[in-house]
């Protein structure tokens, strides 16, 4: 009995130490997702793991952002290769009216239902939220349906699902001033409750990403007009949030994404510059950083360090095997996929 207790004690100590000591990371693979695509430009990718070794990526593509022919495309990685992009959602209203599509977000619930959230409309000021779902990992999809008035769905980054099944969707609006908010669902996305986040703030903030901590604590990191990433914290699983404040992370008002790793550390992908310092409003560099507490961040990987191209709008997940998968816009011409592996 004492031997068994001692073994459990040692395992606990090793797990604790492992959590405190973040290992080194390296690029395992990097590749463009497609060749000779049926569109001129693409942007705003999202990635989800369907099954071990099988991933789906979606993005919007067309002649150029805001063009009416911009639709949502999808590709699947299986057997070490990507399938050709296929159209999975459009903004056609009727024979004479159509709108561009925007910012898809893929998410697979704990129950196995796959969601594709996206926006349709002439601009971010006027768009509305749409969703399709699949029970067979995207082989077939439900009809597209519009989300309720006032609910936009996740604006750029994936939702969190808590242990009790609650979905927490990071969202924002761009009508007038930029504001972030949370959309919570306790019935697997059938209904949603909107939770404001510091709507009296002086900061202009959009496109939040969410991180998970022990004891019902959540962190929100936001794109902002401050040349910094802006944060808010919740101590009640996202039911209420602190006032927004700036972090020490530079960002040129460009999209970010983050993920809580299995060991409890946080991993962030972002453009680490300010406006005017790099090409195309600061989107020439793309880095990865990690943090134990969400405050002190350490750079671990440089994904891109260019001067004449745009590398932006990252999406990041950790797969079941522990590897980190990142997709991002590669100069508006392709979507790049990078796999990071921790060096034990």
N, C-alpha and C positions, 0 to 999 in steps of 0.2 A: 504493500500500500504506500509506504514512504517512498519507494523507488518510483512508483507511478506519479506521485505528487511532485517529486523532484524533477521528473522528466517534463511534466506540464509546466513547472516553474521555468525551466530552462527554455522551453519553446516560447513561452510568453516573453521572456527577456529578449530572446533573439528577434522575435517579431517586433518588439518595441524599438530595439536598436536599428533594425532594418528600416523602420519608418523614419527614424531620426536621420539616417545617413542615406541621402539620395545618391544613387550611383551615377556613373557617366553614361552618356548616350552617344550613339553614332548613327549616321545614315546607313540603313541597310540597302535600300533601293530608292531610286527616283526616276520618274518617267512621265512623259506626256501621255494623256489618257487616250487621245485619238489622233488620227491622221486624215487629211483630206475631208474635213467636216462639211456638212451641207449648210453652213452658215458662215458669215463673214467675221462675226465677233461673238465672244461668249464671256460670261462673268458669273460671280456669286454661286460658287459650288457648295454642295453639301454632301456628306458621306455617312453611310450607315453600314454596320456589319449585319448581313443577313444570316449567315451561318459561318462556322469556322472556315476561314480561307475564302469566303465569298462576300463581296462588298458591292454596294450600289452607290453610284454618284449621280447627282442631278445638278443642273445649272440652267441659266437662261441663255438663249442664243438667237441671233437673227442678224439683220444688216448692221444694226448698232442699237445701243441702249435707248429705249423710248420709242423705237420704231414699232409700228403696229404688227410687223411680222415676227416679233420676238416671242418665242414660246419656251416651254420647259422641256428640256431633253434629259434623257436618262441613259446610263451605260452601266454594265455589270462586269465585275472582275471575277473570273472563275477559270480554273485550270491554267493559271499564270498568264491570262490575257484578258483584254477588255473587249466587250462586244461593241459593234458600231453604235453610235448614238441613235436613239429612237425618240420620237416625239411622244410625250406622255401627258401634256396639258397645254391648252391654248387659251387665248382671250377672245375667241369668236362668240359674239352675242347673237347675231343673226346674219343673213346673207349680205347685208349692207353695213354692218357695224362690228368692229373688232377693236380690241385694245392690246397693248403689250403686256407680257407677263414679267414678274419680278421675283427675285430672292426665294427660291425654293428651299424648304427645310425638310429633310427626311428624318423620321424617328420611328423606332420599333419599340412598342410597349412590352412590358413584362409578360403580358398575355399573348404576345406573338403577333399582334396586329401592326401592320406597317402603315404609317401615315406619310403622305406628301402634302405639306402645307405650301402655299404660294400666294402671291398677290397678283391682282389684275386691275388695270386702270391706266389712265393717261399719264399719271405722275405719282410720286410718293405722297403728295399732298391729297390726292383724290382716290388712291387705290383702295381696294377692299380685299378681305381675306377669303381664300378658297381652300378646300381640302379634298383629297381623294384618299381612299384607304384600300388595303389589300390584305387578304387572309392567307395568301399563298406566295408571299415574298415577291410580289410584283409581277407574277405571271398574268394575273387579271386584276383589274382595279374597279372600284365602285364608280358610279357617276360622280362628276365633280359637283360639289355643293358649296354654296356661299355660307360663310360663317355668320353668326348673328350680328346685327348692327352693333357697332362699338367694339367688336372682337375682331382682331386682325390676324390672330395666330402668331407663332414665333416669327419675328421680323427678319432675322438673319440666322440666328443660332438655335441649336437644338434645345428642346425642353429637358427638364429633369423629371424623373419619376421617383417619388419617395417610397420608403418601405411599406407604407400603408396604401400605395397605389395612386396617390395624388399626383397629378401632372402639374408641373409649374412651367409655364411658357413665358420666356422673356420677350417682351414686345415694346413697341414705341410708336409714336405718332410724329408727323412732320407738318401738321397743319398750324400755321402761324409760327409758334416756337416748337422746338424739339423737346419732347417729353418721353420718359420711359415709364413702363408700367409692367405689371405681372398679370397673366391670365391663368387662373387656377381651375382645375377640373377634378372632381372626385368620382366621376362616372366614366372614365376612359374617353374623355373628349366629347361626350354627348352634350353637356352644358358647361358653361364657363362663368367664372366670377372675376371681374376686373379689380385689381388691387393697385391704386396709385402709388408712385414712389416720389416723394418730395416734389410735388408739382409746383411749389412756390420757389423752387431753386432759381438762381440766376444762371445756372449752367444750361447750355444747350446740349442735350444728350440723346443718343439713339442707339439702337442695335446692341442691347445688353447681352452678356453671356453669364452663366451661373456656375458657381462652384459650391461644393458640399463639404461641411465640416461636422465634427461630432456635436452632440447635444442640440440638435435642431437648428444649427447655425448655417446660414447661407451667405455667400458673398456675390454681389453683382458688380461686374466690370463693364464700363460703357465707353463707346466712342463719344468724343465730345469736341467742342469748339475751343478747348483750352490748351491745345498742344500737349495735353496729358490725358491718360486714361483716368476716368472718374469712377468712384466706387460707392456702393451702399451695402449695408449689412442688415441681415434679419436674424433674430434670435428665436423665432417661432415658426420655422418652416415656411417662410415667405408670406405670412399673413400680414405682417407690417414690416416697415423698412426704415432705416436711419436716414438722416439727411445726407445728400450727396456731398462728396469731398474729393479733391484731387489726390491722385497717387503720385509717386515719383517716376512713373513710367511715361517716357515721351511717346507721343503718337500724333501724326499729322492729320487728325480728323479722318481716319480710315478704319475700315472694319477690322475687328479682332475676333478671336475665339479662344476658349480655354476648356480644360477638362480636369476633373478630379481623378487622379490615378488610384489604382488599387491599393497602393501603400500609404494613401492619405496625403501625398504631396499634390500640389497644384501645378499644372502645365499651361502656359500661355503662348499663343502665336500672334505676333503683332509687327507692325512697322515701327521701328524704334527711333523715329526721327520727328522733326517738327516741320511745319509747312515752310516751303521755300528753301530748305536746306538740301533737298535731293530732287531728282527729276520727278516730274508729274506729281507735284504736291506732296513729296515725301514718300512716295510708294516704291522707291527703287531698292529699298532694303527690307528684308523680312527675316525676323529672328524668332527663336524659341527660348523661353525662360521658365525656370521652375521656382517654386516657393513652398516652404513648409507652413507659413502662417498667413500668406496672402498679402504680406506687407513688404517683406524683404525678398527681392527677386534676383536670381542668378542666371545670366545668359549661358546656355548650354550648346546651342547649335545656331549657325548662320545658314539659313536656307537660301537666301539670295543677297547679293551685294552689288547690284547693278547701278548704272548711271543713266541709261537711256531706255529702260523698259519699265513696265508696271508689274509689280508682284503684290497682289492684294487679296483682300476678302478671304482669309483662311477659314477652313473648317477642320476640326480636330476631334478624334475619338481615340479611345484605347480599346484594342481588340481583346477578345477572350484570352489570347495567348500572351497578353501583356505588351505587345508591340503597339506603338503609337502611329496612327495613320493621319496624314495631313493632306488636304487638297487646297489649292489656291489658284487664282487667276494668273495665267502666264501671258502677260502683255496683251490681254484681251483676245488672243488668238488660240489659246488652248487652256486646258486645265491640267495642272501638274499634280502628281501624286507622289508623296514621299513617305517612306516607312522608316521610323526610328526604332532602334533596338537598344535596350539598356545593357551595358557591359557589366556583368555581375562581378 
